Amino acid sequence: MAALTPLEISNLLDSKDREIIQLRRQVAWFQRQIFGQKSERRLSGPEGEQGILGEAFSAIPDQSEPNKKTAVAGHVRESKQKPLDGADESALFFDEQKVPVQVVAIANPEIDGLDPADYEVIGEKVSHRLAQRPGSYVILKYVRPVIKRLDTQSISCPVAPVSVVDGSRADVSFIAGMIVDKFAYHQPLYRQHTKLTDSGIKVSRAWLTKLMPSAVALLEPIHDAQLDSIRSSRVRAMDETPIKAGRAGPGKMKAAYFWPVYGEQDEICFLFYPSRAGKHVQDALGLSSPLGAVLQTDGYAAYAQYAKKTGLTHAQCWAHARRKIYESQDMEPGPAAQALDWIGTLYRIESQIREQGLAGAAKQKLRQDQAKPIATQFFAWIEKQFDERGFLPSSPFLGALSYIRERRAGLEVYLDDPDVSIDTNHLERALRVIPMGRKNWLFSWTELGAKHIGIVQSLIVTCRLHDINPYDYFVDVLQRVSQHPASKVHELTPRLWKQHFAANPLRSDLHGVT
């Protein structure tokens, strides 16, 4: 075998170094899955509790040791007597305005055989139990009298109530409940059909699958109005999350994406597009933006290209920057811990802002006075790491620092604009409904069905953001949308609906049934 040249030996060593680093990353990942915490939050734990891959599980320190005991000053606790008027604490776990209460009277055996004149009821004690019926469905039986006037001999009968879906025997309360069960509680229609059958209601599953798109069609103009409101926002956040929608062949589904867009007035829309192509950013937001517009995203290059094309400010996310460092800490724990400490200081300043309830100029001043110097020192520290160590493509930690350095301008936007968040976590929390839904319904059989998912989830999540009960909202707007002026459809978006109609919403006939 021919001897290797010095250059070949150097290349071979470099290749082996990269392979070792990759293998170490894999081992560190497995260690973290078995023994470590999964959160990126920097929570300091007791020394010696981290297991080592390859050790027996019995090698992990015993967690059953007794807790440390701390002596506290003695005190006298006063015992409070419970009133006899029934106002006990057990009544506090439910809302009597929303939950039906069935009273069960319990006889006192001490008065058996006594005349009412022989005793006096001086009070009562009340306790509550949470119960459940097999089904919560109700049949509304409309009885319409047919009358004959004796003077004119004419016969008349009132017309049957009109359903929000023409010709349907579904009450608006059922349609609203079906929507909420499917999209808020992730119960697919086949499960709802089973529940109906078990409750003694015989309808076909096809009836449910036809009823749903008819209801969503009524909500689509409201979704479009909400999207217009988001597009007019000065500060917007955007992301993308995958979904399988539409058949690609026998046993295969197409890979597609939801592109959630979050507006500055706490509104969100889940826009469905068939791919992750960069052109969909322009499709979602358009080419015109308000003066001083800001788009906040992760590091996907499509957003930077859109910002450059439209001239808006591109803010980036510190949580994604922190995640890059977090993923590299197993390889270089010392420097990674330093970087995480720098970023953690920025987040502690944001916590201080929230605790003090600062906004506008006061929020910007605190960021300028405290956060901006920290960020400047952090980026100087990053430059020092590269000056001292050079750039090693195989180093995950230096790769993470390179990611942050390249996005410095976007990461610093929030320091000068109080309306911009430090990260896109508010958007990521809002889009959790999509991966949660995927765990239940797995995929959408058609692309139209995926679009309907986006429409309904846009309204439900926005209801949550504005502390609105989605069921009450849908019962109202499904009835109101057909009689509301098309020019004012924006008033039916959850944010404005809360201002105009939440105090006196439209109800189902079920609301008056006792």
DOPA-563394 format. One record per residue (C-alpha): residue number from 1; x, y, z. Coordinates in steps of 0.05 Angstrom, whole numbers. Example, Ala and Ser with C-alpha at 12.3 -4.5 7.8 and 13.67 -1.06 7.14 Angstrom:
<nodes>
   num        X        Y        Z
     1      246      -90      156
     2      273      -21      143
</nodes>
This chain:
<nodes>
   num        X        Y        Z
     1        0        0        0
     2       28       67      -21
     3       46      116       34
     4        0      176       43
     5       25      245       28
     6       23      298       84
     7      -36      332       49
     8      -75      266       45
     9      -60      252      118
    10      -85      323      137
    11     -149      313       96
    12     -160      245      128
    13     -152      273      198
    14     -200      330      182
    15     -251      279      157
    16     -243      236      219
    17     -250      298      263
    18     -316      316      230
    19     -341      245      237
    20     -322      243      311
    21     -358      309      323
    22     -420      284      288
    23     -419      219      329
    24     -409      258      393
    25     -470      301      376
    26     -512      238      365
    27     -489      209      432
    28     -503      274      467
    29     -573      276      437
    30     -588      206      462
    31     -562      225      531
    32     -609      284      532
    33     -669      242      510
    34     -658      191      565
    35     -632      232      623
    36     -635      306      606
    37     -688      360      604
    38     -722      374      538
    39     -736      448      550
    40     -689      503      526
    41     -701      541      592
    42     -638      545      634
    43     -661      510      698
    44     -604      494      745
    45     -612      426      777
    46     -578      391      835
    47     -508      366      823
    48     -497      293      805
    49     -567      277      779
    50     -547      272      705
    51     -541      201      683
    52     -487      176      635
    53     -504      137      572
    54     -479       66      581
    55     -489       64      656
    56     -543       20      685
    57     -606       58      705
    58     -591       36      777
    59     -530       82      774
    60     -575      142      775
    61     -575      172      846
    62     -633      150      889
    63     -689      202      885
    64     -725      174      945
    65     -682      208      998
    66     -721      247     1049
    67     -732      321     1036
    68     -691      371     1075
    69     -729      397     1135
    70     -730      471     1152
    71     -750      497     1220
    72     -801      554     1219
    73     -825      600     1274
    74     -885      573     1312
    75     -952      609     1305
    76    -1024      602     1326
    77    -1074      589     1270
    78    -1145      612     1281
    79    -1198      564     1258
    80    -1255      595     1217
    81    -1325      568     1224
    82    -1362      551     1161
    83    -1427      589     1151
    84    -1493      551     1148
    85    -1520      590     1089
    86    -1488      544     1037
    87    -1434      593     1015
    88    -1379      541     1022
    89    -1317      535      980
    90    -1342      475      941
    91    -1386      522      900
    92    -1327      558      870
    93    -1303      506      819
    94    -1356      521      766
    95    -1395      579      735
    96    -1469      575      753
    97    -1485      619      693
    98    -1458      567      644
    99    -1464      500      678
   100    -1534      470      690
   101    -1545      451      763
   102    -1593      396      783
   103    -1614      400      856
   104    -1617      335      896
   105    -1652      342      963
   106    -1628      296     1019
   107    -1678      282     1074
   108    -1656      286     1146
   109    -1671      219     1180
   110    -1677      254     1248
   111    -1745      283     1229
   112    -1776      219     1203
   113    -1847      214     1232
   114    -1845      284     1262
   115    -1897      336     1248
   116    -1869      400     1214
   117    -1892      438     1275
   118    -1843      397     1317
   119    -1780      423     1284
   120    -1750      485     1251
   121    -1703      488     1191
   122    -1649      537     1214
   123    -1603      531     1153
   124    -1573      484     1103
   125    -1506      458     1080
   126    -1490      450     1007
   127    -1439      406      971
   128    -1427      395      897
   129    -1407      337      854
   130    -1386      339      781
   131    -1431      291      741
   132    -1438      273      668
   133    -1495      249      624
   134    -1482      198      568
   135    -1495      253      517
   136    -1508      327      518
   137    -1549      330      454
   138    -1620      358      455
   139    -1676      351      405
   140    -1715      415      395
   141    -1787      396      380
   142    -1823      455      347
   143    -1898      451      355
   144    -1935      498      307
   145    -2010      503      316
   146    -2053      501      254
   147    -2113      546      265
   148    -2177      560      227
   149    -2209      628      235
   150    -2284      622      243
   151    -2298      690      212
   152    -2258      681      148
   153    -2252      605      148
   154    -2178      613      131
   155    -2127      563      156
   156    -2057      586      177
   157    -1995      557      209
   158    -1930      593      229
   159    -1870      576      186
   160    -1817      530      213
   161    -1754      565      239
   162    -1701      573      185
   163    -1634      538      195
   164    -1569      575      184
   165    -1554      522      132
   166    -1611      520       82
   167    -1654      458       87
   168    -1614      428      145
   169    -1645      399      207
   170    -1584      420      248
   171    -1595      476      298
   172    -1542      530      300
   173    -1521      505      369
   174    -1505      436      340
   175    -1465      466      283
   176    -1426      510      330
   177    -1414      451      376
   178    -1391      407      318
   179    -1341      460      296
   180    -1314      470      366
   181    -1309      395      379
   182    -1271      383      315
   183    -1223      442      314
   184    -1216      464      386
   185    -1219      395      419
   186    -1192      356      359
   187    -1249      306      354
   188    -1253      281      282
   189    -1323      275      253
   190    -1322      200      255
   191    -1314      204      331
   192    -1370      254      336
   193    -1413      208      294
   194    -1399      151      342
   195    -1417      196      401
   196    -1483      215      367
   197    -1499      141      355
   198    -1484      123      427
   199    -1530      180      449
   200    -1588      150      410
   201    -1585      198      350
   202    -1586      165      282
   203    -1553      208      228
   204    -1505      188      173
   205    -1432      207      174
   206    -1441      235      104
   207    -1491      284      132
   208    -1438      310      180
   209    -1385      315      126
   210    -1431      356       82
   211    -1454      400      140
   212    -1384      422      159
   213    -1362      455       93
   214    -1430      489       88
   215    -1418      521      156
   216    -1346      540      141
   217    -1369      574       77
   218    -1410      622      120
   219    -1348      638      161
   220    -1300      649      103
   221    -1318      724       92
   222    -1303      736      166
   223    -1235      702      159
   224    -1219      744       98
   225    -1237      808      135
   226    -1191      787      192
   227    -1135      774      142
   228    -1144      845      115
   229    -1137      871      186
   230    -1072      832      195
   231    -1044      857      129
   232    -1056      929      151
   233    -1017      918      215
   234     -950      953      220
   235     -917      896      259
   236     -931      825      235
   237     -901      757      252
   238     -900      698      204
   239     -880      625      205
   240     -896      560      169
   241     -915      490      193
   242     -925      427      151
   243     -989      389      138
   244    -1008      330       93
   245    -1065      350       48
   246    -1091      319      -17
   247    -1075      252      -48
   248    -1008      244      -83
   249    -1022      173     -104
   250    -1045      107      -74
   251    -1030      109        0
   252     -992      175       -5
   253    -1010      246       15
   254     -982      311      -11
   255     -936      352       34
   256     -963      422       42
   257     -958      480       92
   258     -997      527      134
   259     -967      597      136
   260     -994      630      200
   261     -992      706      201
   262    -1000      744      267
   263    -1022      817      270
   264    -1006      870      321
   265    -1077      869      348
   266    -1073      796      369
   267    -1105      766      307
   268    -1080      706      269
   269    -1095      673      202
   270    -1072      604      180
   271    -1062      609      105
   272    -1057      544       67
   273    -1008      537        9
   274     -985      474      -27
   275     -911      483      -13
   276     -857      521       26
   277     -837      563      -35
   278     -816      634      -19
   279     -869      663      -66
   280     -923      646      -15
   281     -897      700       32
   282     -916      751      -22
   283     -982      715      -34
   284     -999      720       40
   285     -977      792       54
   286     -979      826      -14
   287     -929      877      -39
   288     -956      939       -3
   289     -943      950       71
   290     -959     1005      121
   291     -907     1059      135
   292     -852     1033      180
   293     -876      961      172
   294     -838      905      208
   295     -840      831      193
   296     -814      785      248
   297     -795      714      230
   298     -745      658      240
   299     -683      651      197
   300     -716      622      134
   301     -685      658       75
   302     -752      669       40
   303     -772      722       91
   304     -707      761       82
   305     -718      760        6
   306     -789      787       15
   307     -765      842       63
   308     -711      863       13
   309     -762      864      -44
   310     -814      906       -7
   311     -767      950       34
   312     -797      934      102
   313     -756      920      165
   314     -740      847      178
   315     -737      830      252
   316     -712      762      274
   317     -725      717      333
   318     -679      709      393
   319     -712      644      412
   320     -688      612      348
   321     -618      640      360
   322     -619      612      430
   323     -641      544      404
   324     -580      540      359
   325     -535      551      419
   326     -575      502      462
   327     -568      447      410
   328     -492      455      410
   329     -480      457      485
   330     -467      382      491
   331     -405      391      447
   332     -377      454      479
   333     -414      464      545
   334     -369      519      573
   335     -374      570      516
   336     -446      551      502
   337     -465      565      575
   338     -433      634      568
   339     -473      649      505
   340     -538      624      538
   341     -524      669      597
   342     -518      730      552
   343     -584      714      519
   344     -616      697      586
   345     -599      767      610
   346     -638      797      552
   347     -698      754      570
   348     -695      774      643
   349     -700      847      621
   350     -763      829      581
   351     -792      796      643
   352     -779      860      681
   353     -816      899      627
   354     -876      853      633
   355     -877      855      709
   356     -876      931      708
   357     -929      935      653
   358     -885      981      610
   359     -905     1000      540
   360     -888     1052      487
   361     -833     1101      504
   362     -821     1073      574
   363     -811     1003      546
   364     -764     1029      492
   365     -723     1068      543
   366     -712     1008      588
   367     -690      967      528
   368     -643     1021      506
   369     -614     1031      576
   370     -606      958      596
   371     -616      910      538
   372     -578      946      483
   373     -511      948      521
   374     -518      874      536
   375     -532      858      463
   376     -472      900      441
   377     -426      863      490
   378     -454      796      467
   379     -439      809      393
   380     -369      834      412
   381     -359      769      451
   382     -380      730      388
   383     -329      767      346
   384     -276      751      399
   385     -293      676      393
   386     -280      677      318
   387     -216      718      326
   388     -189      668      377
   389     -212      603      346
   390     -222      618      273
   391     -281      587      237
   392     -287      511      238
   393     -345      488      194
   394     -349      423      234
   395     -360      460      301
   396     -434      462      318
   397     -422      518      369
   398     -385      563      320
   399     -439      547      269
   400     -491      572      318
   401     -451      636      331
   402     -445      646      256
   403     -521      640      250
   404     -529      695      302
   405     -475      740      274
   406     -505      738      204
   407     -573      760      232
   408     -549      814      279
   409     -587      871      246
   410     -653      832      250
   411     -641      810      322
   412     -629      883      344
   413     -693      911      314
   414     -733      899      377
   415     -685      943      417
   416     -708     1005      379
   417     -781      988      368
   418     -826      977      429
   419     -880      943      387
   420     -833      887      365
   421     -825      826      409
   422     -758      795      428
   423     -780      731      394
   424     -837      698      355
   425     -859      654      414
   426     -927      688      414
   427     -938      662      344
   428     -910      593      359
   429     -957      586      418
   430    -1016      605      374
   431     -998      555      319
   432     -994      496      366
   433    -1066      478      346
   434    -1040      452      280
   435     -990      400      306
   436    -1040      383      361
   437    -1093      371      308
   438    -1045      330      265
   439    -1038      281      323
   440    -1113      269      319
   441    -1134      275      246
   442    -1064      261      217
   443    -1079      292      148
   444    -1131      328      107
   445    -1163      286       53
   446    -1169      345        6
   447    -1134      412       -2
   448    -1202      446        5
   449    -1210      411       72
   450    -1141      439       93
   451    -1164      508       74
   452    -1226      500      117
   453    -1181      479      175
   454    -1143      543      167
   455    -1206      586      165
   456    -1237      557      228
   457    -1172      554      268
   458    -1159      627      251
   459    -1224      646      285
   460    -1218      598      344
   461    -1147      617      362
   462    -1164      691      356
   463    -1223      679      402
   464    -1175      649      452
   465    -1128      708      446
   466    -1186      756      463
   467    -1216      712      519
   468    -1278      695      479
   469    -1316      629      485
   470    -1312      600      414
   471    -1380      565      422
   472    -1416      630      440
   473    -1381      665      383
   474    -1400      615      330
   475    -1472      610      353
   476    -1478      685      344
   477    -1440      697      279
   478    -1469      638      242
   479    -1537      670      252
   480    -1514      742      243
   481    -1471      735      181
   482    -1531      727      133
   483    -1564      791      158
   484    -1502      833      170
   485    -1482      884      117
   486    -1426      858       74
   487    -1390      925       79
   488    -1386      915      155
   489    -1366      842      157
   490    -1302      862      193
   491    -1346      875      255
   492    -1356      800      259
   493    -1282      784      268
   494    -1271      761      341
   495    -1234      824      362
   496    -1289      872      339
   497    -1346      823      355
   498    -1325      827      427
   499    -1334      903      425
   500    -1400      904      387
   501    -1440      841      402
   502    -1409      801      459
   503    -1452      836      512
   504    -1517      814      478
   505    -1502      755      431
   506    -1553      718      389
   507    -1573      652      420
   508    -1602      587      397
   509    -1674      569      414
   510    -1641      518      460
   511    -1621      576      504
   512    -1693      586      526
   513    -1708      512      538
   514    -1710      490      611
</nodes>
